[in-house]
Amino acid sequence: MKAAVRYFTKTGNTKKLADAIAQELGIEAKEITAPLEEKADVLFLCNSVYWAGVDSKVKQFISDNKSNIGKVVNVSTAALIESSYPQIKKLCEQSGVSVSDEEFHCKGSFKVMHKGKPDSGDIQAVKVFAGKIVG
Ligand SMILES: Cc1cc2nc3c(=O)[nH]c(=O)nc-3n(C[C@H](O)[C@H](O)[C@H](O)COP(=O)(O)O)c2cc1C
């Protein structure tokens, strides 16, 4: 099974999860600006929400790379919402891209909220999660 990791971050929180997944799988986490050059059976799509919405670059990435995505596994951080999963699922459906029911979410620091998140526990948990997904 071929896996890939892409992330979008504004303040660095989501990159921590992306790097941990990539380290666990022995691959490289790349920014969302890097297109998928070959088919990924599993794409760990690491993202967040800003003023309640997923960034337009994430939307564009899904649309531009749909033919090279076997299945999206959503990985998100946020300060308030429980997950970006519903938004990502909707966007993927609009592009005809499959989304795994399994996802990873944890809190991400924002101003005075959730200082230090994702923390070492989250990093460990996302590594275990990625390992289970890829088998
Ligand atoms: C400009 C901005 C707007 C945000 N808006 C929301 C929001 O509407 N809901 C929420 O749950 N978190 C919100 N957050 C918090 C981020 O989702 C959280 O800090 C996340 O971990 C950021 O990920 P990043 O560091 O990878 O960019 C916002 C953060 C920023 C910087």
PDBQT file of the ligand as one rigid body, heavy atoms in Angstrom, charges set to zero:
ROOT
HETATM    1  C1  LIG A 201      -6.791  32.750  11.771  1.00  0.00    +0.000 C 
HETATM    2  C2  LIG A 201      -7.260  31.586  12.628  1.00  0.00    +0.000 A 
HETATM    3  C3  LIG A 201      -8.623  31.282  12.727  1.00  0.00    +0.000 A 
HETATM    4  C4  LIG A 201      -9.062  30.188  13.498  1.00  0.00    +0.000 A 
HETATM    5  N1  LIG A 201     -10.403  29.864  13.537  1.00  0.00    +0.000 NA
HETATM    6  C5  LIG A 201     -10.806  28.758  14.214  1.00  0.00    +0.000 A 
HETATM    7  C6  LIG A 201     -12.178  28.336  14.204  1.00  0.00    +0.000 A 
HETATM    8  O1  LIG A 201     -13.035  28.964  13.588  1.00  0.00    +0.000 OA
HETATM    9  N2  LIG A 201     -12.509  27.216  14.891  1.00  0.00    +0.000 N 
HETATM   10  C7  LIG A 201     -11.586  26.474  15.589  1.00  0.00    +0.000 A 
HETATM   11  O2  LIG A 201     -11.943  25.452  16.167  1.00  0.00    +0.000 OA
HETATM   12  N3  LIG A 201     -10.287  26.857  15.615  1.00  0.00    +0.000 NA
HETATM   13  C8  LIG A 201      -9.878  27.966  14.948  1.00  0.00    +0.000 A 
HETATM   14  N4  LIG A 201      -8.560  28.347  14.949  1.00  0.00    +0.000 N 
HETATM   15  C9  LIG A 201      -7.612  27.537  15.692  1.00  0.00    +0.000 C 
HETATM   16  C10 LIG A 201      -6.880  26.580  14.776  1.00  0.00    +0.000 C 
HETATM   17  O3  LIG A 201      -7.779  25.688  14.140  1.00  0.00    +0.000 OA
HETATM   18  C11 LIG A 201      -5.845  25.802  15.571  1.00  0.00    +0.000 C 
HETATM   19  O4  LIG A 201      -4.952  26.706  16.169  1.00  0.00    +0.000 OA
HETATM   20  C12 LIG A 201      -5.098  24.850  14.678  1.00  0.00    +0.000 C 
HETATM   21  O5  LIG A 201      -4.354  23.939  15.451  1.00  0.00    +0.000 OA
HETATM   22  C13 LIG A 201      -4.212  25.600  13.705  1.00  0.00    +0.000 C 
HETATM   23  O6  LIG A 201      -3.468  24.698  12.949  1.00  0.00    +0.000 OA
HETATM   24  P1  LIG A 201      -2.102  25.146  12.267  1.00  0.00    +0.000 P 
HETATM   25  O7  LIG A 201      -1.183  25.589  13.376  1.00  0.00    +0.000 OA
HETATM   26  O8  LIG A 201      -1.638  23.914  11.605  1.00  0.00    +0.000 OA
HETATM   27  O9  LIG A 201      -2.422  26.258  11.322  1.00  0.00    +0.000 OA
HETATM   28  C14 LIG A 201      -8.108  29.430  14.202  1.00  0.00    +0.000 A 
HETATM   29  C15 LIG A 201      -6.747  29.749  14.126  1.00  0.00    +0.000 A 
HETATM   30  C16 LIG A 201      -6.309  30.814  13.355  1.00  0.00    +0.000 A 
HETATM   31  C17 LIG A 201      -4.839  31.132  13.284  1.00  0.00    +0.000 C 
ENDROOT
TORSDOF 0
